[in-house]
Amino acid sequence: MSATRYRLLDLSIDAMRQRVTRDGATLDVQGLSFQLLACLLQHGVDVVDFDTLIAEVWAPAVVNEETVTQRVKLLRQALGDDGRAPRYIRSVRGRGYQLCDMPVVEETDAPAATRVPRRWIALAIGVLLLAAAGIAWWLMPQRIHKPSATQEVVQRASYYAGIGQRDNNERAIALYQQALASTPQNADARIGLSRAYSARVCLYNFPYQWAQQAQTLADDAVAGEPSRASAWSALGYARDCLGDIDAAIAAYEKALALDAGDDATRASVAYLYQERGRIDEALHANLDMRGDATRVRFREVQIAREMALLGFDDAAEARLARSFQLYPDNVFSNIAWPRHLFLHGRLVEAQQALDEALTRNTPHVELYVLQGELALLRNDRDAALAAFVHARQLRPQMGLPGTLEGLYGKDAPSASWLAARVDAVRDEASRHTLYPGEWLELAMLLQAQDQRDAAIDAVQTAVRQGYSDAAYLQLSPLLKSLSSDPRYAAAIAVINRRVAEQRQRVLAATWCPPELKGASR
């Protein structure tokens, strides 16, 4: 920006410090939100179309108009603006956005008499940079290498893979494949392609065959360089997406043993610790970041979920609500907040939050399963079935959505269909360790077969394997007929005792966050 300070009505905007204040109070306008505001300021009261905003704020990332719209919404919230009666930013239907009033350009902080002409500042900086470059050239010539064509392709692929959107993940895959076509043994491309294939399954609802290909690539990378942490981490991700939880944990832990500073892997294994009922260890791992924790995707949602499972409800709710507000493109934020409200019996709020989440273009099976459960609690079986059908269509290779569609269909499931589904889950359990929650699917099927004892056994197995969401077992309509059984209540009691012990360990730990000290359950 050419100016350093602006005034827009009652807002004072410091471009140099990237700070927005009103009456001396600093507003929470940071990162992309500030860059968006800066772009609008540069254009005055002109309408800034979507293409211009994308090019000037997001490039080289590739985003769509919905991303821009959601970011404008966040900026308005931070400014206290109302899109229906805007003071600062006006929507221009079908075109873009513009400021409601002409911004006033203010002087910089330095007095005019002491200012140095910019051309001399630029010249001085240029001389310093040339001197520094010369010193670096003489001191470290052996370290200066122009990347090869393949390296440039891999670097660009890694950039797209890190953005976290389906389209960009596909761009990354195309570039990794291009790199491997020219240099088949390039380990960076092999590892990157493995992770991108895994993301297809775990994040973007592709068939499991892509996770199998991801595992093959990662296995090759590990065989070629067994001491390379990123290869083990890619193997952990592939195994995770294939549902082999213990094998995934082992690979992630190997990666961390080789590179303790890999925060992304630490967060990944923390999630699996949580799934296995090791919630205190999961929270510790997520808090024990060695680098910039803000760069670790989904970490904030994980921390909030761990706090909720441990009974720190106020701290969890504050984090989840903030994440849902600030990150509309984060699929797990969009799941976690309505789910949190559901688990606390706030069903109207849960439905409202879920309705908003479903408009954010982050489709996920869990969103539609929750939609179905809320419909069942309203005794709207037709709406529940429609939600379960949507979940199954989204990820047909996944067991639970198909099970729910069959159980709540127009016609009662046949005995042969139930038997086949039960056999499929048990066969899966015989081949590798299931996620604990998958035992609940078996319990639902056995419940439908009127095998009450076997269904309770499946619930107890889930708990023994680490399932820790007592609130879900108490509230979900999917296991309703089992809830009156004393053994079902005993399974919930086991969870509560285990969680209480872990909660006390967290409170006694030196790393316990201050926000949890003195928290009541």
Solvent accessible surface area in square Angstrom, and as a share of the most:
residue,aa,sasa,rsa
1,M,82,0.36
2,S,86,0.56
3,A,15,0.12
4,T,21,0.12
5,R,77,0.28
6,Y,10,0.04
7,R,97,0.35
8,L,0,0.00
9,L,72,0.36
10,D,44,0.23
11,L,0,0.00
12,S,28,0.18
13,I,0,0.00
14,D,12,0.06
15,A,17,0.13
16,M,146,0.65
17,R,137,0.50
18,Q,97,0.43
19,R,109,0.40
20,V,0,0.00
21,T,24,0.14
22,R,57,0.21
23,D,139,0.72
24,G,72,0.70
25,A,59,0.46
26,T,90,0.52
27,L,29,0.15
28,D,74,0.38
29,V,2,0.01
30,Q,119,0.53
31,G,39,0.37
32,L,58,0.29
33,S,8,0.05
34,F,5,0.02
35,Q,80,0.35
36,L,0,0.00
37,L,0,0.00
38,A,12,0.10
39,C,6,0.03
40,L,1,0.01
41,L,5,0.03
42,Q,101,0.45
43,H,54,0.24
44,G,8,0.08
45,V,62,0.36
46,D,89,0.46
47,V,42,0.24
48,V,3,0.02
49,D,64,0.33
50,F,26,0.11
51,D,112,0.58
52,T,36,0.21
53,L,0,0.00
54,I,31,0.16
55,A,61,0.48
56,E,94,0.42
57,V,11,0.06
58,W,21,0.07
59,A,58,0.45
60,P,73,0.46
61,A,15,0.12
62,V,58,0.33
63,V,20,0.11
64,N,75,0.38
65,E,96,0.43
66,E,63,0.28
67,T,27,0.16
68,V,0,0.00
69,T,54,0.31
70,Q,27,0.12
71,R,45,0.16
72,V,1,0.01
73,K,79,0.34
74,L,10,0.05
75,L,0,0.00
76,R,31,0.11
77,Q,77,0.34
78,A,28,0.22
79,L,1,0.00
80,G,63,0.60
81,D,17,0.09
82,D,59,0.30
83,G,39,0.38
84,R,219,0.80
85,A,71,0.55
86,P,42,0.26
87,R,120,0.44
88,Y,1,0.00
89,I,0,0.00
90,R,97,0.35
91,S,59,0.38
92,V,31,0.18
93,R,230,0.84
94,G,77,0.74
95,R,137,0.50
96,G,2,0.02
97,Y,12,0.05
98,Q,30,0.13
99,L,1,0.01
100,C,30,0.18
101,D,60,0.31
102,M,116,0.52
103,P,9,0.06
104,V,89,0.51
105,V,94,0.54
106,E,51,0.23
107,E,117,0.53
108,T,43,0.25
109,D,85,0.44
110,A,45,0.35
111,P,89,0.56
112,A,78,0.60
113,A,104,0.81
114,T,93,0.54
115,R,93,0.34
116,V,84,0.48
117,P,64,0.40
118,R,166,0.61
119,R,171,0.62
120,W,133,0.47
121,I,79,0.40
122,A,64,0.49
123,L,100,0.50
124,A,53,0.41
125,I,89,0.45
126,G,28,0.27
127,V,85,0.49
128,L,125,0.62
129,L,117,0.58
130,L,137,0.68
131,A,54,0.42
132,A,57,0.44
133,A,59,0.46
134,G,29,0.28
135,I,103,0.52
136,A,35,0.27
137,W,142,0.50
138,W,205,0.72
139,L,127,0.63
140,M,73,0.33
141,P,69,0.43
142,Q,113,0.50
143,R,169,0.62
144,I,90,0.46
145,H,142,0.64
146,K,172,0.73
147,P,49,0.31
148,S,58,0.38
149,A,80,0.62
150,T,19,0.11
151,Q,88,0.39
152,E,83,0.37
153,V,27,0.16
154,V,13,0.08
155,Q,109,0.49
156,R,89,0.33
157,A,0,0.00
158,S,56,0.36
159,Y,78,0.30
160,Y,25,0.10
161,A,31,0.24
162,G,52,0.50
163,I,51,0.26
164,G,20,0.19
165,Q,42,0.19
166,R,120,0.44
167,D,91,0.47
168,N,0,0.00
169,N,8,0.04
170,E,53,0.24
171,R,83,0.30
172,A,0,0.00
173,I,4,0.02
174,A,58,0.45
175,L,38,0.19
176,Y,8,0.03
177,Q,80,0.36
178,Q,102,0.45
179,A,1,0.01
180,L,26,0.13
181,A,87,0.68
182,S,82,0.53
183,T,51,0.30
184,P,77,0.48
185,Q,146,0.65
186,N,29,0.15
187,A,25,0.19
188,D,70,0.36
189,A,0,0.00
190,R,39,0.14
191,I,11,0.05
192,G,9,0.09
193,L,9,0.04
194,S,0,0.00
195,R,80,0.29
196,A,3,0.02
197,Y,12,0.05
198,S,0,0.00
199,A,9,0.07
200,R,24,0.09
201,V,1,0.00
202,C,34,0.20
203,L,19,0.10
204,Y,27,0.10
205,N,18,0.09
206,F,34,0.14
207,P,62,0.39
208,Y,67,0.26
209,Q,93,0.41
210,W,53,0.19
211,A,0,0.00
212,Q,102,0.45
213,Q,75,0.33
214,A,0,0.00
215,Q,55,0.25
216,T,81,0.47
217,L,25,0.12
218,A,0,0.00
219,D,58,0.30
220,D,68,0.35
221,A,8,0.06
222,V,18,0.10
223,A,83,0.65
224,G,60,0.58
225,E,71,0.32
226,P,83,0.52
227,S,87,0.56
228,R,66,0.24
229,A,14,0.11
230,S,46,0.30
231,A,0,0.00
232,W,48,0.17
233,S,6,0.04
234,A,0,0.00
235,L,3,0.02
236,G,0,0.00
237,Y,33,0.13
238,A,0,0.00
239,R,57,0.21
240,D,23,0.12
241,C,8,0.05
242,L,42,0.21
243,G,14,0.14
244,D,35,0.18
245,I,0,0.00
246,D,54,0.28
247,A,26,0.20
248,A,0,0.00
249,I,13,0.07
250,A,58,0.45
251,A,1,0.00
252,Y,2,0.01
253,E,68,0.31
254,K,82,0.35
255,A,0,0.00
256,L,29,0.15
257,A,86,0.67
258,L,70,0.35
259,D,63,0.33
260,A,52,0.40
261,G,45,0.43
262,D,32,0.17
263,D,14,0.07
264,A,58,0.45
265,T,3,0.02
266,R,16,0.06
267,A,4,0.03
268,S,30,0.19
269,V,1,0.01
270,A,0,0.00
271,Y,80,0.31
272,L,0,0.00
273,Y,25,0.09
274,Q,13,0.06
275,E,44,0.20
276,R,56,0.21
277,G,4,0.04
278,R,81,0.30
279,I,0,0.00
280,D,14,0.07
281,E,77,0.34
282,A,0,0.00
283,L,0,0.00
284,H,74,0.33
285,A,16,0.13
286,N,0,0.00
287,L,50,0.25
288,D,48,0.25
289,M,28,0.13
290,R,131,0.48
291,G,51,0.49
292,D,81,0.42
293,A,25,0.20
294,T,123,0.72
295,R,194,0.71
296,V,18,0.10
297,R,101,0.37
298,F,44,0.18
299,R,30,0.11
300,E,66,0.30
301,V,12,0.07
302,Q,23,0.10
303,I,1,0.00
304,A,0,0.00
305,R,50,0.18
306,E,0,0.00
307,M,0,0.00
308,A,20,0.16
309,L,19,0.09
310,L,0,0.00
311,G,6,0.05
312,F,2,0.01
313,D,54,0.28
314,D,126,0.65
315,A,16,0.13
316,A,0,0.00
317,E,47,0.21
318,A,65,0.51
319,R,55,0.20
320,L,6,0.03
321,A,39,0.30
322,R,125,0.45
323,S,5,0.03
324,F,15,0.06
325,Q,80,0.35
326,L,40,0.20
327,Y,93,0.35
328,P,7,0.04
329,D,85,0.44
330,N,24,0.12
331,V,17,0.10
332,F,59,0.25
333,S,1,0.01
334,N,0,0.00
335,I,10,0.05
336,A,14,0.11
337,W,33,0.12
338,P,0,0.00
339,R,56,0.20
340,H,8,0.03
341,L,3,0.02
342,F,1,0.00
343,L,21,0.11
344,H,77,0.34
345,G,43,0.41
346,R,78,0.28
347,L,61,0.30
348,V,111,0.64
349,E,74,0.33
350,A,0,0.00
351,Q,39,0.18
352,Q,115,0.51
353,A,9,0.07
354,L,0,0.00
355,D,67,0.35
356,E,60,0.27
357,A,0,0.00
358,L,49,0.24
359,T,94,0.55
360,R,15,0.06
361,N,106,0.54
362,T,18,0.11
363,P,57,0.36
364,H,15,0.06
365,V,2,0.01
366,E,74,0.33
367,L,1,0.01
368,Y,23,0.09
369,V,15,0.09
370,L,9,0.05
371,Q,50,0.22
372,G,0,0.00
373,E,4,0.02
374,L,5,0.02
375,A,1,0.00
376,L,24,0.12
377,L,60,0.30
378,R,129,0.47
379,N,141,0.72
380,D,55,0.28
381,R,121,0.44
382,D,93,0.48
383,A,36,0.28
384,A,0,0.00
385,L,23,0.11
386,A,64,0.50
387,A,3,0.02
388,F,0,0.00
389,V,37,0.21
390,H,82,0.37
391,A,0,0.00
392,R,77,0.28
393,Q,110,0.49
394,L,38,0.19
395,R,21,0.08
396,P,88,0.55
397,Q,53,0.24
398,M,59,0.26
399,G,34,0.33
400,L,42,0.21
401,P,0,0.00
402,G,13,0.13
403,T,0,0.00
404,L,0,0.00
405,E,41,0.19
406,G,19,0.18
407,L,21,0.10
408,Y,32,0.12
409,G,17,0.16
410,K,156,0.66
411,D,118,0.61
412,A,93,0.72
413,P,37,0.23
414,S,61,0.39
415,A,82,0.64
416,S,83,0.54
417,W,70,0.24
418,L,11,0.06
419,A,43,0.33
420,A,60,0.47
421,R,60,0.22
422,V,5,0.03
423,D,88,0.46
424,A,62,0.48
425,V,16,0.09
426,R,112,0.41
427,D,74,0.38
428,E,49,0.22
429,A,28,0.21
430,S,89,0.57
431,R,150,0.55
432,H,37,0.16
433,T,41,0.24
434,L,4,0.02
435,Y,32,0.12
436,P,1,0.01
437,G,30,0.29
438,E,60,0.27
439,W,46,0.16
440,L,7,0.04
441,E,17,0.08
442,L,5,0.03
443,A,0,0.00
444,M,7,0.03
445,L,0,0.00
446,L,1,0.01
447,Q,36,0.16
448,A,43,0.33
449,Q,48,0.21
450,D,128,0.67
451,Q,82,0.36
452,R,93,0.34
453,D,86,0.45
454,A,26,0.20
455,A,0,0.00
456,I,0,0.00
457,D,77,0.40
458,A,5,0.04
459,V,0,0.00
460,Q,49,0.22
461,T,21,0.12
462,A,0,0.00
463,V,4,0.02
464,R,167,0.61
465,Q,53,0.24
466,G,3,0.03
467,Y,28,0.11
468,S,9,0.06
469,D,7,0.04
470,A,15,0.12
471,A,38,0.29
472,Y,16,0.06
473,L,2,0.01
474,Q,119,0.53
475,L,51,0.25
476,S,6,0.04
477,P,19,0.12
478,L,2,0.01
479,L,1,0.01
480,K,149,0.63
481,S,62,0.40
482,L,2,0.01
483,S,54,0.35
484,S,96,0.62
485,D,11,0.06
486,P,108,0.68
487,R,88,0.32
488,Y,3,0.01
489,A,56,0.43
490,A,51,0.40
491,A,4,0.03
492,I,16,0.08
493,A,37,0.29
494,V,59,0.34
495,I,1,0.00
496,N,64,0.33
497,R,145,0.53
498,R,54,0.20
499,V,4,0.02
500,A,46,0.36
501,E,105,0.47
502,Q,9,0.04
503,R,13,0.05
504,Q,107,0.48
505,R,128,0.47
506,V,0,0.00
507,L,40,0.20
508,A,87,0.67
509,A,21,0.16
510,T,145,0.84
511,W,70,0.25
512,C,10,0.06
513,P,15,0.09
514,P,121,0.76
515,E,84,0.38
516,L,0,0.00
517,K,108,0.46
518,G,81,0.78
519,A,35,0.27
520,S,100,0.65
521,R,164,0.60
